Amino acid sequence: MKIYDLIVIGAGPAGITAGIYAKNFGLNCLIIGEKQGGLINAAYKVENYPGIFNISGKELSKKFTAHQRYLKIPLKKERVEKIERGKIFKIISDKNQYQSRTIILAFGTETKKLDIENIKKFEGKGVSYQAGDNAFLVKNKIVAVVGGANSAVMSAIMLAEEAKKVYLIYRRDKLRADAIWVNKIKKLKNVKIIYKANILVLKGKNKLEEIILDNGRKLKIDNLLIEVGGVVNTFLLRDLGLEINESGYIRVNSAQATNIPGVFAAGDITTSSNKFRQIITAAAEGAIAVLGVYNYLNKK
C-alpha cells in the first residue's frame, strides 16, 4: 500500500490550503473530504476575504476547488471513519484504506442541534440547518432564523430577499455578527429581530406551522432555520487520544501540532487563532500546519 507523506482530512479552506502548501513543499499529499469547500458553501456572501469580495460562499468554494485541481492535488470524496495510530498512520474511510507518515485534521465542525420540543419531528418538514438548500422554498412565506452570529444574520438577509417575513430570534440582547451585516439587516423592513428569546416548542400537523417562545409569544411560520454555530465531531479524536479543551476543540501549539506526534490540526476544530473562526484564519492555520509537518518529517 502506498505511504503518503501527509494526508489531510477535510476539504474546506483549511484542508485545501494545506494541500496547496504541501504541494509547494514537495510533499506527497492526499486530501480526503466528504464535501469540497466545507461550510463556506452555506455562506450567503463573503465580504472579508482579501482580494475576493461580493462573492457567495459557493462561488468562493469553487475557486478553492479550482486551485486544488489546477495544482493536481489528489482529493478523495470519502468519509474517514477510523484512524489507527502507529509509526505509520492507517486512515480507514467508507471506501478505502490509506497510509501516511503524518496527518492534518481539518474536518471542521458540524451544525449544533438545539433541544427544542418536537424538533426531530419537523426536520425536513419546515426545520432546516442550511439556508442555501432551502432558500428557493421560502418565496412569500414566513420564516424564522435562530442565532445571532454572522451565519444566522447572513442567512436571514438572504431569506428576506424571497420571504414575506423573517423573524431573527436570538437569546441575547445584542447580535454578535459583524457590523456590516448588523447594519444591513436592521435596514430590511420585512425582518423582525426578537431579542432575549428561545424557542421552546414546535407545532404543526404534517409540517411546521407554529413556534412557541419562552417569553410566551407564539409565531405562525412556515420554515425554521437553525444557525447557532458548530460543534466538533469527536469520534476521530477519541481514536487518536488527542487533547481537547472543555468545549471539545483540539489543543494545538504554534505549529498547529497536537499532543500526538505526527498529528496536526487546522481550522474551526482547533484552539488556535484566538478562537476567531473565519475563512482566512482557517486557511492560515492550514498553511502553518503544513510547515509544521514539513519540519517534523525533516527532523526524523
Secondary structure by P-SEA (a helix, b strand, c coil): cccccbbbccccaaaaaaaaaaaaacccccccccccccccccccccccccccccccaaaaaaaaaaaaaaaccccccccccccccccbbbbbcccccccccbbbbcccccccccccccccccccccccccccccccccccbbbbbbcccaaaaaaaaaaaacccbbbbbbccccccccaaaaaaaaacccbbbbccccccccccccccccccccccccccccbbbbccbbbbbcaaaaaacccccccbbbbbccccccccccbbbbccccccccccccaaaaaaaaaaaaaaaaaaaaac
